[in-house]
Amino acid sequence: MYSQGLIGAGSDNTETPEFLTAFQARIDADEKIEPNDPMPAAYRKTLIRQIGQHAHSEIVGMLPESNWITRAPTLRRKVALLAKVQDEGGHGLYLYSAAETLGVSRKEMTEELISGRAKYSSIFNYPTQTWADIGAIGWLVDGAAIMNQVPLCRCSYGPYARAMIRVCKEESFHQRQGYEIMFTLAEGSAAQKDMAQDALNRWWWPSLMMFGPPDGDSLHSDQSTLWKIKRFSNDELRQKFVDATVPQALRLGLTLPDEALAWNEAEGRYDYGEIDWDEFWSVVKGHGPLNKDRVAVRKKAWDDGAWVREAALAYARKRAARAATPLVAE
Amino acid sequence: MHAPLFAALIRLADDHLILGHRLSEWCGHAPMLEEDLAMPNIALDLIGQARALYSYAGDIEAAGRDEDLLAFGRLERDYQNLLICELPNGDFAQTMLRQFYFASFMLLFWAEAEGSSNATVAAVAAKAVKEAKYHRRHCGEWVIRLGDGTEESTLRMQEACFVLEPYLGEFFAVDDVAIEMSKASILPNPQSLRGAWLADVCEVFVSAKLQAPDLTHAHKGGRQGRHTEAMGHLLAQLQYMQRSFPNMTW
């Protein structure tokens, strides 16, 4: 669903200056870097970490929404939500595959996630308490994801850029679907309006945090920008998101939970209040409401499924040893 | 209103909704990402079929009940799904075996219903038969992989057979509604599908190295609304929003 500013990407390359210059020249000429192309170790490492975090975000992001599949209010909403969560799983699959082209396995990435070492988007560490949260996530969280991901469609690494094109199309559909849920609630009974407002109150600030730390504090951004992995700064994307979202909230008749929010005529943008960066860093470091639960749930699914994966491999080996006949006749 | 047709549609719709609900519980918790895509996919098909059936049932009843009122607005005793559909998922072996049993049965059922004298039923069947074919193949493959996989998976699959066996006979139970539907050539008589279903199951079970099920002792009652203890808890989730906030647009 979204990748946050990178945390802890190091640079340990020993490549010659000529190699690095030639690589940068390819980037500057807007050439796509493909899996078998030579690339600096730090470029590879940065991408593995970013795509991995992005994939994990899709997978962990399935959990807050799947929390409402069995309780969706109508059959139409139920199938739409099921399909959406399934899409997120599909995005995870594309992204793990894109990362695999850089020489890391899905198993390794999964083990990083369930050990708690890997990062994923912090927003998924907040609980989905009401049905309106499903609307708010689609509208705000997918909306923020789109702001982050549209520029990634032009990322210098080919497999990531191509995966993003499809992902963005689906995210855009999810965003409209989420907004439509909010719209229906906002047009509904007093209880429904309250539910929508409450969800907006709880999801607004974490959504702004999705763009990562303010530009002054963002590690790695400069190098990622040079490599054309990152095209806009965190604050630029955050501003775009605010400017796009405020009118949508007004249209819903809902109030954004920010007293400092105001149109700045001179700058042609909305000013907004101070983000609670202590909360952001606390959640990033594992102390959000559900960090431990989300990882524990992923770990349980992985551990409980071990026998299934082993059986599938064992059967495949037996089958390879036998004549290739259809498993189940048509 | 055509009462037997309404009853038959509700039964079928309940089977699909309740089983789809159970399957959707796996979403985000599957043993591998591919199954996190496949299981919701099957659940989507089942719930989609339920929607078509509820909508048509609502039209026939002509009492103003739409798909949602029928799906969410009844008491437990009024749901008429097969008991096997409402059983808790158990492990992945049990989930896949149940899904295979159901898909194998529904494939035969829909294939015959494609020739229904009722055009709406025939149209639902024509779409559903394609979906059931894929479900049967996907789940049948898992039954084989797990049955003939590792020592642990074999034991788990045998346990799944043991747990589900008492719920198989209900697929073929016949009452006045079923007879009426069959006489009017609207829906197949379930009893008539028993031989072909058992043959299909046995074919997969041979590859899976599992013993053929024994249908002698069958728990019944789902069609009369006599459910297992699991059903009320399932409905507590399914109906949560409609019970908490009745008569609203979502």
Boltz contact constraints between the chains, C-beta under 6 A:
constraints:
  - contact:
      token1: [A, 62]
      token2: [B, 28]
      max_distance: 6.0
  - contact:
      token1: [A, 63]
      token2: [B, 28]
      max_distance: 6.0
  - contact:
      token1: [A, 66]
      token2: [B, 27]
      max_distance: 6.0
  - contact:
      token1: [A, 66]
      token2: [B, 28]
      max_distance: 6.0
  - contact:
      token1: [A, 69]
      token2: [B, 24]
      max_distance: 6.0
  - contact:
      token1: [A, 69]
      token2: [B, 27]
      max_distance: 6.0
  - contact:
      token1: [A, 70]
      token2: [B, 237]
      max_distance: 6.0
  - contact:
      token1: [A, 71]
      token2: [B, 237]
      max_distance: 6.0
  - contact:
      token1: [A, 71]
      token2: [B, 240]
      max_distance: 6.0
  - contact:
      token1: [A, 71]
      token2: [B, 241]
      max_distance: 6.0
  - contact:
      token1: [A, 73]
      token2: [B, 241]
      max_distance: 6.0
  - contact:
      token1: [A, 73]
      token2: [B, 250]
      max_distance: 6.0
  - contact:
      token1: [A, 74]
      token2: [B, 68]
      max_distance: 6.0
  - contact:
      token1: [A, 74]
      token2: [B, 250]
      max_distance: 6.0
  - contact:
      token1: [A, 75]
      token2: [B, 51]
      max_distance: 6.0
  - contact:
      token1: [A, 75]
      token2: [B, 67]
      max_distance: 6.0
  - contact:
      token1: [A, 75]
      token2: [B, 68]
      max_distance: 6.0
  - contact:
      token1: [A, 75]
      token2: [B, 71]
      max_distance: 6.0
  - contact:
      token1: [A, 77]
      token2: [B, 250]
      max_distance: 6.0
  - contact:
      token1: [A, 79]
      token2: [B, 44]
      max_distance: 6.0
  - contact:
      token1: [A, 79]
      token2: [B, 47]
      max_distance: 6.0
  - contact:
      token1: [A, 82]
      token2: [B, 24]
      max_distance: 6.0
  - contact:
      token1: [A, 82]
      token2: [B, 40]
      max_distance: 6.0
  - contact:
      token1: [A, 82]
      token2: [B, 44]
      max_distance: 6.0
  - contact:
      token1: [A, 85]
      token2: [B, 27]
      max_distance: 6.0
  - contact:
      token1: [A, 86]
      token2: [B, 37]
      max_distance: 6.0
  - contact:
      token1: [A, 86]
      token2: [B, 40]
      max_distance: 6.0
  - contact:
      token1: [A, 89]
      token2: [B, 36]
      max_distance: 6.0
  - contact:
      token1: [A, 89]
      token2: [B, 37]
      max_distance: 6.0
  - contact:
      token1: [A, 90]
      token2: [B, 37]
      max_distance: 6.0
  - contact:
      token1: [A, 93]
      token2: [B, 33]
      max_distance: 6.0
  - contact:
      token1: [A, 131]
      token2: [B, 241]
      max_distance: 6.0
  - contact:
      token1: [A, 188]
      token2: [B, 248]
      max_distance: 6.0
  - contact:
      token1: [A, 188]
      token2: [B, 249]
      max_distance: 6.0
  - contact:
      token1: [A, 189]
      token2: [B, 248]
      max_distance: 6.0
  - contact:
      token1: [A, 301]
      token2: [B, 29]
      max_distance: 6.0
  - contact:
      token1: [A, 305]
      token2: [B, 31]
      max_distance: 6.0
  - contact:
      token1: [A, 307]
      token2: [B, 152]
      max_distance: 6.0
  - contact:
      token1: [A, 307]
      token2: [B, 153]
      max_distance: 6.0
  - contact:
      token1: [A, 308]
      token2: [B, 31]
      max_distance: 6.0
  - contact:
      token1: [A, 308]
      token2: [B, 92]
      max_distance: 6.0
  - contact:
      token1: [A, 309]
      token2: [B, 32]
      max_distance: 6.0
  - contact:
      token1: [A, 310]
      token2: [B, 150]
      max_distance: 6.0
  - contact:
      token1: [A, 311]
      token2: [B, 145]
      max_distance: 6.0
  - contact:
      token1: [A, 311]
      token2: [B, 146]
      max_distance: 6.0
  - contact:
      token1: [A, 311]
      token2: [B, 149]
      max_distance: 6.0
  - contact:
      token1: [A, 311]
      token2: [B, 150]
      max_distance: 6.0
  - contact:
      token1: [A, 311]
      token2: [B, 153]
      max_distance: 6.0
  - contact:
      token1: [A, 312]
      token2: [B, 145]
      max_distance: 6.0
  - contact:
      token1: [A, 314]
      token2: [B, 149]
      max_distance: 6.0
  - contact:
      token1: [A, 314]
      token2: [B, 150]
      max_distance: 6.0
  - contact:
      token1: [A, 315]
      token2: [B, 145]
      max_distance: 6.0
  - contact:
      token1: [A, 315]
      token2: [B, 148]
      max_distance: 6.0
  - contact:
      token1: [A, 315]
      token2: [B, 149]
      max_distance: 6.0
  - contact:
      token1: [A, 327]
      token2: [B, 141]
      max_distance: 6.0
  - contact:
      token1: [A, 327]
      token2: [B, 144]
      max_distance: 6.0
  - contact:
      token1: [A, 328]
      token2: [B, 137]
      max_distance: 6.0
  - contact:
      token1: [A, 328]
      token2: [B, 140]
      max_distance: 6.0
  - contact:
      token1: [A, 328]
      token2: [B, 141]
      max_distance: 6.0
